[in-house]
Amino acid sequence: MIKKTCRPANRKRHRQRHCFHWRTKAIQRLCPYKAKLFCCRLKRFLHLKAKFLLSLLLLLALITISGCWDAKDLEKRAMVVAIGVDKGKKYPLKVTIEIPFPKNLGNGSGSSQSQGGGKPFKVISTEANSLAQALVDLQWKAEQSLFFGDVRVLIVSEPLVKKPAPSLFDSFFRLAVIRKNQIWPLIIKNETAEKLLKTFEPPEEQVPKIYLREMITSDEQIQYIPSNTFANVQMDRINSAKEPFMLAIKQINDSDVKIVGLGTFTGGRRTHLAGFLNIYDMAQWQRAALGQNAGEMFIPMGKGKQMTLQPSKVKRKHHISFRGHQIKDTIDVYVDGEVIETTPKINLVNNKNRYNAEKRVEYVMEKRSDKMVHKLQTFNSDILGIRTLVRSYYPSMYNKIDWKTAFKQADITVKYHVSIKRVGMETS
């Protein structure tokens, strides 16, 4: 018969149990009254110990579920939805914020005068030496506690970013309450951010900045504009191999604002505005740098004819080589598209006509891309990402190149490869 033995891990526990039972039986033999008293005291001790542990757990649970002691009602907070920054007259910065009033919002008709009898938003401005000081001054002017977690638009004026302003970007990035991935940074041309926040009132929306945010978001979804948040701008600014960019807007009148292009930056950590690309150059940059559709292509076909091509698929590929310390980059852009319109009618069912149309699109788009590249080299703003590619794939050459002049002297060529997949219905 095999003798059962205790496991090594349970030997100590087994000995304790055996010793306890042996003592209890020994006491019962000597004095039954003492044995009964010993058992009662042991049970009472264990009962008190269990009650103590249960009370301790309940106390810890009460401490953890007291989370709403510092809660504030939404009606007692001032939700900031937009921030504008300009150059001040007396101090370096002039900061403007827009606060909506939920009580004054009407039934969604879009009128600036609402059911509450007043404007559904309020605009407050102040001048200060720094952003932190300006936010404190704005809090003194506001009737409720300011909350910056709902900020969706950051508007800066053109003169402010023409000179290096690293403290401005760093200050916004350090504010923990601001959601950097949901803020659209914008440059307003030929106007101040304060005037835009005070005078822009579109008829379609009671809170103007919500209208501006929705306009930008919808254009980004259909790739008419590049996706760019404040977090992207800050990360590109602190990255030595990248240059940031920001969308540029212009106020047409009190009820109309439109996107007019792209503001490009240069200068590394002391970044500053180098220049602007118009909306047509921005579309060429989107295809060459990001591989995005960037909207329709309007191609003059000669003799008063024009063709509209809608890209359905765009790919790009860089081919980098070196001539000494000079960079040569050939960017191949592959476009699959469908014809939306031809004026007057062009028979694209014919293979020869379709081939000629594809070559015409390639020629026109390459000419436009050359103008875009020339502008970027004049600005010395490498938003094409060439420096990042060299650092990633050619690290030995990256350390030998003088990047202050390398992008200006680079030989950059954009080549298009167009394929028309659909020509629409043809009628006689």
N, C-alpha and C positions, 0 to 999 in steps of 0.2 A: 504493500500500500504506500502510495506517495505521500510524504508528509508535507502539508501545506505550510508555507512560511510567509511572513509579511514582507511586503516590498520595502526596499531601503528608504524610500521617501516617507513611508508611513510607520516606520518602526518607533520613532519618538512618540507620535500620537498614540500608538497602540500601548506603549509602556505607560503613558499618562492615564489612559482609560483603565488599564489593568490595575494600576496603583490606586486610583480613585475607588474602584469597586472593592478592592481588597480592604482599604481603610474603612469603607462604609460597612462591610460585613463584619470586620473586626470590632467596630464600635457597637454594632447590633448585638454581638455576642456578649460584650462586656456590660453594656448598659443600653437597653432599648430606648429609654427616655432621652439620653444624650444623642443617640442616633437620629431620633425624630426631630430633636431641636436643631441638630446640624443640617438636616435636609431642609427644614423650614427656612433657616437663615440663608442657605444657599439659593433656594428658589426666590426669596425676597431680593437678594442681591442681583440675581440675574434679571428679575422683573424691573428693578430700578435702573439697571444698566440699559435695558431695552428702551425704557421710557426716556432716558437721557439722550440716547442716540436718535430716537424719533423726534424729540424736541429740537435737537441740534439740526436735523435735516429740514424740519419745518421752518426754523429760523433762517437758514441759508436760502430756502426757497422764497421766503418773504423779501429777503434782500435783493434777489435777482429779478423779481417781478415788479419792482417799484420803478418802472421805466418812464412813466409819463409825468413825473413830478415837475419837470421844467418845460412842459409842452406849452406852445402858444397857438392861439386860434389863427386861422388864415386871415380872418377879418381884421386882426390886430397886427398884421404884417404888411409891409409895403413891398410887393413883388416887383423887382426891377427887371424889365424885359430887354432893355437896350442901354448901351453905354456909348457916349461919344466923347472923343478926346481931341482938343484943338490946342493951338498955341495961345497962351494967355497974353494979355496986354501988360498987366502988372507983375504976374508970376509966370513961370515957365509953362504950366499946364492949365488948361481950362476943361473941366470934366462936367459932362452933362448926362443925366439919367432920365429915363422915361418910366413912369409908374402908372399902371392901369388901375382904375377904380371899379371893382366888380359891382358895386351898388349902382353906379351910373350907366352900366351897360344896358342897352335896350334889348329889343327882340331880334337882333341880328339883321336889321334893315340896312346897316352900313352908314347911317347918318352920324355926324360928329356930335350932334345934340341928342341926348338919350332920354330915357324915361326918368332919370334922376334929376333932370333939369340942368345938367352941366356937362362938360366934356368928360368922356370916359377915360381920360388919361391926364397925367400931369408931368410937366418937364421942369427939372430943377438943375441949375448950373452953379458952379463955384470955381474959383481960381486958387491954386496952391502951388507949393514948391515940389510936391511929390504926390503920387497917386494915393498913398495911404492917408496923407493929410487931407486930400480932397474928399475922400470917402468919409472921414470923420466930420468935416464941415457939412457935407450933404446930410449926414445923420442929424445934425443940429437943425437943419432946415426942414427935414421931413417930420410929419406929425406922428408917424409910426415907425417901428423898427424895420430897417432896410434888410431885405433878403435878396442875395445875389445868385441863388441857386437856379433861378429861371432865366438868367441872361442868355439870349440866343444870338444877339447881334452886337458886334463891337465895331464902331465906325471911327476911323481916324482921318484927319484932314491931310491933304497932300503936303503942305509945308512942314508938318510935324515929322514925317518920316523921310523927308529929303536929307536930313542930317542924322547921324547915328544917335539912336535913343535906346540903348540897351536896358536902362532902368525901367522904361515903360513896359517892355515885354516881360522882364523879370518880375516886376511888381504884379502884373496880372497872373503870371504863372504861379506865383507863391500863394495867391489867395485860394485856400483849400475849398471854400464853399463854391467857387466857380467851376462849372463842368467844362473843362477845356475841350473835350471831344465833341461838344454840342454847340460851340460858339463859332459863328462865321465872322472872321475878320474882314472888313471892307475898307477900301480907300475911297473917299469922296473927292471927285475932281472939281476944281473951280468953285468950291463952296466950303462952308464950315459944317462940321457935324452938328453943332448946336442949332444952326438954322434948319437943317434937314429934320431934326427931331421935333422942332417947334412948329414947322410949317407944313410938313408932309402929312396930308390927310386924304388917303384914297377913299372914294365913295363905296368900295366893296367891303371894307373892313373898318370896324370901329377903332381898333388899336392898330396904328400904322405899322409898327414894327413886326407884328404878327403877319401882316400882308407881305412885308419885305422878306421875312423868313420863309414863308410858304412859296413865294416866287422863286427864291434861290434853291430851295429843296426840290421843287418840281423840275427845274432846269437841270439840276445835278442828276436826277434819276434818269432822265433821257439823254444824259451825257452831252448836253449843250455847253456845260461849264464843267471844269474839273472839281473834284471833291477836295475841299481844303478847310480844315478846322484850325482853331487857334493852337491846338496841340501839335499839329503838323508844322505850322509856322515856327513854333518854338523849337521843335526837334531839328528842323532843317537849319535853323539859325545857329544852334550850338554844335552842329555837325560840320567839321572842317571841310568835308568833301561835297557839301550841298549848299544850294542857295534857295532861300524861301521866295514865295510869291503870294500875292493877295489879289482878290477880285477888285476891280475898279467900278464904281457906280457914278451916276450923274443925275442930278435932280432936274428934270425938264420943267416942271411947274409944281404947284402945290398938291396935285393929285397924281403925279406921274414920276416914276424913277425907273431908270433902265441900266442894265449892265453894259458898260462900254469897253471892257477889255480886261487886261491882266497887268498888274503892277509887279515888276521884277526887281529883286534886291541883289545887292552885292556887298562885300566887305567883311564876311565872316561874322564873328561875334559882335563887331561894331557895324552891323548891317545897316544899310540905308537904301532908300529908293533910288534905283538906277534909271528907270524909264518905264514906258507903257507899251504894251502890244494891243492893237485894236482887236475887235472881235474876230476878224478874218485871220489875222496872224495867230490869235489864240487857238483857233480851230486847227491851223496847220501844226502848231506846237503840240496840241493834244494828240494828234495822230502820230507824230514823230516821236514824242517823248513818253506818252502813256498808252498808245494803242487804242484810243477811244474813237467812236464814230464821229463825234463833234458836229452833228447836224448835217444838213444837205449841202451838196456841192453844186454851185451855179457855174456852169462852164459855157463860155462864149464859143460858138461853133463856126464863126465867120459869116459874113454877108447877112447880118441881122438875125442869125439863128442862135438859139440858146438851149442848153439841155440841163435839166435838174436831175442829179443822181443822188439817191439816198443810200449811204453805206450801210450794209447789214452786218459786215464783219471786217474788222481791221486788225492787222498784226504788224509789228515792227521788229526789226532785228539790226543790231549794231555790229559792224565789222571794223575793229580798231587795229591800226598798225602805226608804225613809227618811222619817221625819217630823221634820224638823229634824235633830237629832243622835241621835234615837232610832231604833233598828234594828227593822224589822218583817220577820220571816222566816216564811214559810208553807212547811212541809215536806209535800209530797205523797208518800205511800207507797202504791205499787201492789202488791197482793198477789194472786197466783194460787194457789189451794189446792184440796185435795181433802178431803172429809169422811172422817174415820177412824171416828167413832163418834157416835151420838146416843142419849141415854138420857132418857126412853123414846124409842121410835121416832118420828121426824118424817119425813113424806112430802116429801122434797126433790125428787122427780121433778116434782112440780107446780111450774110456773114462778112462781106467786105465792108459794108457800112458800119457794122458793129465793131470790127477791128479798127477801123479809122477813128471811130468815136472813142474807143478805149485809149488809143495812142494820143488823141487830143486831150483827154482828161489827164493822162500822165504828164504831158508837156506843160499844161496850165498849172497843175498842182506842184510840179517841181519848180517852176518859176516863182510861184507864191512862197514856197518853202525857202528858196534862196533869199528872198527878201526878209523872211522871218529870222533866218539864221544870221543874216547881216546885222539886223537890229540887235539881236542878243549879243553878238560879238562887239558891237559898238558900246553896248551897256556893260560889257564884261560880266555878264550874268549867266552862269552855266546852270540853267534850269532844265537843260536837256539830259543831265545826269552823266555826262562824259567823264567827269572827274571821279565820280563814284565807281564807274566801271573800271577805270584804270587802277584805282586803289584796290579793287576786289580781285582783278585778274592779272594785273601786272604790277605787283607791289615794289619790285626792284626799280622799275622805271618811274613809279610814282614819286619816290624819294629824290630822283635826279632832276625832275622837271620843276621849273620856276612857274608856279601856278598864278602868279600875279599877271603874267603876260601869256601864259600857255593857251588859254581859251581864245584870246583875241587872235593869236597866230595860227590856230588850228585849221586844218583843211577839212571842212565839214560839208558833206554832200548828201542830199536826200533824194532817193530814187523811188518812184512809185511804180507799182505793178497792179494794174486795174483789170478786173474781170467783171463784165456786165452779165449778171445771172438771169435777170428778168427785164423784159422790155415792155411789159403790159400788153393790153389787147390792141390789135391793129384793126382798123376799119377802113373800108374802101372809100 
